[in-house]
Amino acid sequence: MKKLVFFFSFFFFSNGFAQETDFLKIAKYRVSYLSDSLKENSGLDFFRGKLYTMNDGGNSSVIFEIDKSSGKILKTIKTGLQNHDWEAIASDSLHLYTGDFGNNVGTRTDLRIYKVPFENSGETKVISFFYPEQKDFSRKVLKTDFDAEALLILNGKIHVFTKEWSSRSTTHYVLNPDLTENQAAEKTESFKTGFFVTDAAYFQGKLYLIGYTKNTEVFLSVFDETEPGVFFKQQPRKYYLGSSLVIGQIEGIAVDESGIYISGEEFRTPLGTAKQAFYFVPADKVK
């Protein structure tokens, strides 16, 4: 999402620890500060073993390949698409998907996901969708429950996890990646995360949701997949990762067998600036 120069409180931990929470402060796992070209990076995803990210709304429509050991930009892919408010990136075996569905004031009626063929080997498709539950499109700055910043491709479907400003929950919606006409997102399950979900990753039967609170607390919740594509029937393992004042506004997560990769965009406040950063947490540090 765009910089909001957070309306943060100094009363930390007021709401974030309702669930049992472990501490996994990621500041010590910082690999590097990212290039200034990625000040507003939003989303991480592995595609064919390589790590990709991009910037959110108001920036170019370029997809970046970054080195997973250093965070250094290795390659840029110019898509030529519109970046109204890109917030998430995902992939299947043949395509990268970018979620142009940032909606933090709740007024958008043009939610879309771009299905981009790898190495321009075909035509980009636009997957348009809407939330059937949304009836009110009046402007509600940081109060809507129909924002989203998290995207997965799993079991041949698109999975979107909402960023719910009012309820501090997330709702899991499913879309058909082969439809290009405007489709209704199918609501499957919801969960009270206690934080605003900014990205998602899936690896070996586990769903990883990451995000922050208005008090700048950053959390990671790890859910077990109890049946194909179902995650919210059990309580997750929840980790406190630190404050955005120190680690940046966390916007990206990707997972492989070696561990968890996390990225944050620049976070500016009257107290100072936390630079855009890249983190790696080894697999044995998370249960």
N, C-alpha and C positions, 0 to 999 in steps of 0.2 A: 504494500500500500504506500501512498505518498507519505512524505514526512509530515507528521502532525505536531512536532515538537511537544512531546507527550505532556498531558495534563496529569503528571504523576503525583503521587502522594509520598510523603516520607514515612508513612506508617506501613512499612513492609510487612508481608506475610499476613495481612488482615484476613484474606479470603482464600489464599492459595493452598493452604494446608488442611482443608477440610478432610481430604482423603489422606491416608497414611502416605507419607512422602519420604523418600530417601534423598540424600544430598549427593550430587554428582557435579560439582562446580567445574565447568569446562574451561575456565580461564587458563588453567595450567595445561590444557590440551590444545592451545592455539598453535596452529602450524605457521600461519603467516597473516599479514594484512593483505587484503585483495587489492588489485589494481584500481585506480581511480575510475577506470571504465566500468567498474562493477560496484559503484557506491550505492546503487539501489537494486542490488541483486535480489531476486525473489524466486526461490525454488532451486532444487538440485535433483538430478536424476542420472542413474547409470543407463547407458545405452551401448550395447556391445562392449561392455567393460570399460567404457570411457565416460567421464563425468562431465555433465552439461549444466549450464545455468543461463539465465537471462536477466534483464532489468525489467522493472515494472512500468506502469503507465507514465507517459510523458517522456519516455526514452525511445531509443531506436528499437527496431524489430529484429535485432541481431541475437542469435543464439551463440553462446561461447562454450567451447570445450576448454576445461581447465585441468591442469595436472593434479591428480589426487594426492600426490606427495608434497606439493609445494603451493598449490592454489594458483600457479602462474597460468596465464592465458596461453593456450597452445594453438587455438584455431578459432576463427569467427565464421559463422554461417549467416549470410544476409538473406533474409526470407522475403523481403519486399512487402510484408503484410502490415496491417494496421495494428498498432499497439495502443489500444484505448486504455486498457488497464490489465496487462499481463500479470498474472500472480502465481502461476504454477507451471511446471514442466513434467512430462511423463513420457513413457515410450512403450511400444510393443516391439516385435522383432524387425519391423520394417519402417516404422514411423516414429517421429517425435511429435508430441502433442503439447501445445501451449494453451493454457487456460486464460482467455481474455474475459474474465468474469468477476473482476474486482468491482465491488458494489457497496462501498462503505457508507453511502447515503441512501441506499435502497430504492433508487429511482430508475435503474436500468431495465430496459425492455429488449436489449440487444445482446444478451449473454451468448457467448460463443466459445468454442474450442477449435483451434486450428490443428488439422491432422497433416503434418508436413512429411512428405516422403524423404527418406534418407538420401543425401547427396543429389537432391533435385531429380530423382529418378521417377518422376510422375507429377501429377497435378495435386496441389494442396486442396484439401476439402475443408469446408466450414461446417461444423456441427453446431447448430443453433438449438437453444433449449430455454425452458422457463420452469419456475417452481410453481406447481399447481396450488400450493398452499398460500402463496403470496397474493393477497387481494388489494393491499394498500401500497401504492407507489409514490406516496408523498415523501418529501425530503425529510430524512431523519438522520442527521449527521452522527455517525458512530452509535446509532441506536437500533439499526435494522438487524434482523436475524437472517437476512437473505444475502449476506456477503459470502464470499468463498475465496480461499487461497490454497486449497489442497486438492491434489489430483493423483489418481492411480489408474493404471490399466491392468486389469486382473480378470482372468477367466473369460477373456474376450469381450469384456465390458469396460466402460469408463466409470470410475468411482470418484465422486466429488464429496468432499467433507466441508461443511459450511463453517463460517466464522461468525458466531452469533453474539453480537455486541450486547444485547439486552439480557439474554438468558445465560450467557457464558457456558453454552453447550455447543455441541456439534451434531449435525444431522447428516447421515450417510445417504446419498442419492446415487442412483445408477442410471447410465445412459447407454444407448446403442451407438457404437462408433461407426456403423455403416449407414446411418440415416443422416441425410443432409437437410431434410425439411425440419421446421421448428418442432421439437419434441418436448413432451412433458417429462421432467426428471422424476424418476420413480423413488419415492421415499422408502427406505428399508429399515432404518433403525436410528436412534438418537442416544446421546450420552452427555451427562453433565460433567464436562471436563474441568470447569473452574477457571479456564483460561481461553483466550482467543486463538483458535487453531490457524497456524500460518503455513504449515506444510505437512505432508504425509509421505511415508515410505512403507514398503512391504518387502519382507524378506523371510523366507523359510517359515511361513505360517504365523508371522507376527506383523502387526500393524503398529507403526510408530507415528504418533502425532506430536507435533511440537508447536509452541506458541508462547504468548506472554499475557500478562494482566495489565490493567491500567496503572498498577503500582510498580511497573517495570520488572516484576518477577517473571522469570523464564522457566518453563516446565517442559518435560518430555513425559508422555504416557505411552507405555508399551502394552498392547492388547494381544491376547491369544486368539487365533482364528478357531472358533468352536465348530463351525461347519463352513463349507465353501462360501467365501464372501461375507461371512457374519462374524462380527468382532465384539459386540457390546453386551454379550450375555454374562460376562464375568468382569470383575473389577481388574483394572490394569495395574501394572507396576508404575508408580509415578515418581519422577525425579525432579528435584529443584536444580537448575543449571546455573543460576546466578542472576545478576541484575543487568538489564539493558544498559544501564549507566556505565557498566564495565565491559560487557561482552558484545554490545551492539544489539540492534533490533533483529532478532533471530527470525529468518525467513525461509531457510532451506534445510532439508535433511535428506540424506541418501544412505543406504545401508548395503554392505556386502559382507562376505565371510570374514573380512579382517576387522570390521568395526563400523562405527557410525561417523559419517561426515556431516558437518553442520556449517552453515554459512549465515552471516549476519550483515545487514546493510548498515551504513553509517547512521548513528543515532545522536542527534544534536539536542542539547538542552541548555538552559541558562548556566548550568554548572560546568559545561564543557562538552566535548565530543568524543564518543566512542567510535573508532574507525571501523570500516567494513572489514570483517575478519573471517578466517577459515579455520575450522577446528576438526580434529580427528580424535575420537574416543575409541580405544581398542575394545574388541568384542568382549574380552574377559572382565571389563569394568561394568558391564550392564548384565543383569540377571536374565 
